[in-house]
Structures are given as C-alpha cells and as structure tokens.
Amino acid sequence: MSGNILIVGATRGLGASLRDLYASNPSVINVFGTTRSDSKPDSHPKVSWITEVDLLKSNVGQKLVSQLPSSLKLSTVIVTAGYFGFESFDTPDWDKQVQMYTTSAIAPVFLVQQLVKAGHLNEGSKVILGSSESGSITLRHEKEGGGNYGHHASKTALNMVGKLLSLDLKPMGIAVGLVHPGFMRTDMTRSVGFDKYWDDGGAVTPEEAAKSLASFIEEFDINKTGEYWAPRGPRDIGTAEPVLGANLPTPLQLPW
Ligand SMILES: NC(=O)c1ccc[n+]([C@@H]2O[C@H](COP(=O)([O-])OP(=O)(O)OC[C@H]3O[C@@H](n4cnc5c(N)ncnc54)[C@H](OP(=O)(O)O)[C@@H]3O)[C@@H](O)[C@H]2O)c1
C-alpha cells in the first residue's frame, strides 16, 4: 500500500486500527482520518485529522473536501464509520433507523461524489465501503431470526449504493468495493450486547480485522469493482470469498 489514504471514521474500532496500521507503513505518505468532533485527537505524526465530518449532516461531503489540500490525490478511501442501534420486532425505533440508513447508505454517496468532483480520486484509486454480512439477504436464515431492521437493511442498501457508484466510477478507472470486515470485539458489538457472542462467534480484535482488510485492499482493483467481499470469510474462516454469489464456503450462521 502506498500513497495517501483517507479513513472516514478513524477515531475508534476498525477505523482507528486501520489508521494506525497505515500510519506505521513506510510506503504510505499520509493518512487522513476523520472525526466528527471539532478537535483533533492525538495520534501518530503521519496522521492528518479532518474535523467535524458527521455522516448525519447533508454537507458532509463539502465539509470533508474543504479541509483536504486541493492537489491531494488519494490512492484509497475507506468509509468505516457506522452506527448500530438495537431493534426487535417489539421495539422498532424510527430515529435509530433514520440514523443507520443515513450513516450507512446516504452519506457515502455524498462523500464519494464530492471527492471525485474535487479531483481527489483518479484512475487506480480504490474506494472501500464498510458493509456487513448482516446486509446479505442470501445469508439471512431462519436460524438467525429477524429484528435489527435498520442495521441490517441499511447495509443491504449500502451494497446497492456501492454497486451503483462502481458503475458511475468505472469509466474513470476508480474501483469501488464493499466489504464485511469480520465479527469484531468493538464498541459497536458491545453496545448492543453482542459481546456475549464474541467467543462462540469467533470475534476478532479490530487490529486483526484491519490487517486482513488491508491485505485484501492491496489486491483489490478495478477487475473486482462493484463486488461484495468478506476478506476473513463470512464466518471468520480466514479466506476471501465473495459474500454474495455461488462461491460460499459454508452455509453462514450469524452469531445473532
Ligand atoms: N463490529 C463488527 O463486528 C462489525 C461487523 C460487520 C461490519 N462492521 C462495520 O464495520 C465498521 C466499523 O465498525 P466498528 O465495530 O469499528 O464500529 P465502532 O467501534 O462503533 O466505531 C464506529 C466509528 O464510526 C464513527 N461514527 C459513528 N457515527 C458517525 C457519524 N454520524 N459521523 C461520523 N462518524 C461516525 C465513530 O466515531 P465517534 O468516535 O465520533 O463516535 C467511530 O469512529 C462499521 O461500518 C460497521 O457497521 C462491524
């Protein structure tokens, strides 16, 4: 991996681990990391913080681009910011759903569109959108049950958004990928009580997930644009298999 990297959602979890991993790579020139706060967190000297990038705000794309050097070319953009608000059939939550759909499936369009229009992405650039196996309709079985409408379906919507962006950007040579990073031991899963599944579900640390995602991104290119991948496999089995398609290694059983 070389060049300049942008990580949207670099403060915690997977985004923070990717930030540190890329910042420690001598081939990487600079890591740009976003925070929704108005202050810059302390971190590695090779990390430039972009502040007040809130995916719930309609001007999120302009806010991001206005803080980047105008001549900056990005080799890779990873959108990993996400929110999981728990719901059950008895407790659907309108506001949480709006927050999840906005974060997962609306904001990425405006971020990517602004980056392209400002000239920060060009031939050979890669855009990686953080999806989830929970957004796969194919992989949802009776065993895992229903609920969590906003979280899971907003990732399904993101998968279509990524496919559409890939079609728009293919003529420019910009590749767009959708990834399930793996089941991770982060604030996200803890906040909805899924830490009780961490051991049985094979949850990995965000540092481990960042390493396998970075290896996947290294190989990812325009030949795979528009595809939806699980670099660790859908059940953390350590292989790269498409989450959607005929090539599934095993019938997936989500831990929730
Ligand atoms: N954890 C898992 O098992 C798992 C499984 C499959 C897919 N994923 C996906 O992987 C990605 C990373 O998950 P994670 O577990 O690392 O999450 P996490 O630990 O909860 O961290 C979430 C990150 O997103 C940022 N964020 C949330 N809402 C935002 C907003 N409105 N605007 C800007 N930034 C916002 C947070 O910033 P603040 O610090 O400001 O809150 C934080 O940096 C997500 O897209 C998630 O859906 C996770």
The ligand as a Gaussian input file, in Angstrom:
#p B3LYP/6-31G(d) Opt

LIG

0 1
 N      -18.007000      -4.689000      14.780000
 C      -18.422000      -5.666000      13.991000
 O      -18.498000      -6.845000      14.373000
 C      -18.788000      -5.356000      12.559000
 C      -19.249000      -6.413000      11.752000
 C      -19.561000      -6.125000      10.431000
 C      -19.421000      -4.854000       9.934000
 N      -18.979000      -3.842000      10.756000
 C      -18.858000      -2.498000      10.201000
 O      -17.500000      -2.070000      10.350000
 C      -17.475000      -0.640000      10.526000
 C      -16.674000      -0.318000      11.791000
 O      -17.325000      -0.901000      12.908000
 P      -16.696000      -0.786000      14.374000
 O      -17.124000      -2.001000      15.083000
 O      -15.268000      -0.430000      14.256000
 O      -17.521000       0.459000      14.984000
 P      -17.243000       1.326000      16.309000
 O      -16.151000       0.757000      17.118000
 O      -18.585000       1.522000      16.930000
 O      -16.729000       2.726000      15.722000
 C      -17.623000       3.476000      14.954000
 C      -16.874000       4.602000      14.294000
 O      -17.815000       5.292000      13.447000
 C      -17.821000       6.668000      13.802000
 N      -19.150000       7.243000      13.585000
 C      -20.330000       6.779000      14.028000
 N      -21.323000       7.578000      13.644000
 C      -20.741000       8.583000      12.928000
 C      -21.236000       9.724000      12.271000
 N      -22.536000      10.042000      12.271000
 N      -20.373000      10.538000      11.627000
 C      -19.049000      10.255000      11.642000
 N      -18.514000       9.196000      12.246000
 C      -19.355000       8.363000      12.891000
 C      -17.421000       6.700000      15.283000
 O      -16.988000       7.996000      15.615000
 P      -17.106000       8.596000      17.134000
 O      -15.868000       8.152000      17.864000
 O      -17.181000      10.067000      16.920000
 O      -18.366000       8.037000      17.744000
 C      -16.335000       5.637000      15.289000
 O      -15.112000       6.146000      14.795000
 C      -18.933000      -0.195000      10.585000
 O      -19.331000       0.263000       9.325000
 C      -19.669000      -1.470000      10.943000
 O      -21.021000      -1.453000      10.525000
 C      -18.661000      -4.058000      12.061000

